[in-house]
Structures are given as C-alpha cells and as structure tokens.
Amino acid sequence: QVPLVESGGGLVQAGGSLRLSCAASGRTFSTYNMGWFRQAPGKEREFVATVNWSGGSTSYADSVKGRFTIYRDNRKNTVYLQMNSLKPEDTAVYYCAATRRYYGAYPGGYDYWGQGTQVTVSS
C-alpha cells in the first residue's frame, strides 16, 4: 500500500496559479512512477501529467503542455503539480496516483490513488 494525500487545491481566477502536492507514506516512494489525473463533473477521469521514479522523464496531456509542470522530491516523498495560466476548463478534482508497473497516461496502469483535491478556476 502507498497512502497518498493531495493538498493545495482551491479557488483561483483565470490566469492564476496553484501548486498541488501529493505526499506519500513509506520508504519506497522513489520506486514509483507518479501521475496526476483530473475529473470534472459528468466527465471521465483524464490524464494530466506523469513523472517517472527518478524524475528524469515527464509527459503531459496536450491540454496542459506549457502551462503545467510535474516534478518530484524523493527526499520528501512528494510529487508536485505546478499549474500556471489556469483556465476555467481546468476546473476539476485532481488526483495523484502511483504505480511500479507502468509509465504513461492510462489510469488503469496505476495501482494507488489519493482522495483528490478540488481545483476551481473562475472566469
């Protein structure tokens, strides 16, 4: 088990920034690839970004490329999602997820999920 706890969500105006954090428990965090996903009301959960175990490889959804940055600090067992130039369409519950067996955008490839944090972007 890898308990994951997200934080940092909130209400922000369009064009603003937020930084989400996802803290993991345990001593094996550095062996997991981590991902951020989001789910808006009435929509399916969608991929946002992923970072591999070392932090040396990242991948983003086209909708957030150039605006969001995913990075991790393995000393602090934490993965971050820096979100800039936020748009109303970024409004969603954001989830972090962990996996050892997969690297990519497919939610089914992730084994552990946090409870989510709400991000609301007003126009």
N, C-alpha and C positions, 0 to 999 in steps of 0.2 A: 504494500500500500504506500501511496505517496500523497498524503494530505496536501491540498493546495488551497491557499486562501488569497483571493484577489482583493485589491483595495485601490482607491484613487479615483473611482468614478464620481460623477456629479453632473451639475448643470452648468453649461458654458454657452456663450454666444458664438454664433457662426464666425469663423476666422480665429477663434481662440485655440488654446492648447490644454491638454491634460496629459498626465503621465500615470499609467496604470502599473501596478506592481502585483506580482504573484509570488508569494512566499511558500516555500516547500519545507516540509519537515524531513528529518532523517539525514543520513550521511551519504546517500547515493545520488543526490541531485545532479551532480556533474556527469552522470552516466546517461541522463535522459535528454532526448530531444524535446523541445518545448514549443507549444503553439498557442496562438491567440485566435479565437473564433468569436463570432458575434451572432446574435439572433434578435431580429426586430419583431414586433408583434405581427402575427399572421404570416410570418416568413420562416423558411427553413434556416437552420444554423449554417453559417457560411464562414469559410476560411478567411483569416485576416493576414497572419504572418506566422512564420516559424523560424526557429534558430536551432542549429544542431548542438550536440552536447558540449562542444568546446567554445561555441560562439563564433567559430570561424566561417560558418555558412548560414546565410539567411535567404528567405524567399518571401514574397509579398503577393497579395492579391492585386490585380491591376487597379482596382478602385482606390487603393490606399498608397500605391507606389509614389514615392517622392514626398509624401506627407507624414507617413508613419515610420517609426524606426523600432525594431525589436532588438534587444540586447540582454545579456545576462551577466550576473556576477556570481560565479560559483562559490566564492568565499562567503557570500551572504545567502546562498541558496535561494536566489531571487531572479526572476525574469521580469523585464520591463517592456512596456509598450509606450513609447513617446508619440503622442498624437498631436500634430500641428495642422493649422489651416482646416479646422474641423468644419464639417458641413452638416446641415440638418439630416441628411441621409445617413450619416454615421450614427445616428441615434439607435441604440440597441443595448441589450445586456451583453457584456463582454465576458468571455470565459477563457481561462487558461487551461491547458491540457498537457499531459506528459506521456511519453512513450519511449521504449527502448528499441522497439522492433520496426520502426517506420520513420521516414523523414518525408514530409510532404503536406498536402492540403486536404487529404481525405479524413473526415472526422472519425471514421471507423478505425483508423490506424492508431488512434490514441486510447490509452487504457485508463488514465486517471484524469478527472475533471474537477475544477473548483466549482464553487456555488454561484459565481457570476457577480459582476458589479455593473450597475446601471450607468450608462452614459447618455445624457440628453443634450442635444445641441439645438438651441433656439435660433430662429431666423431673425 
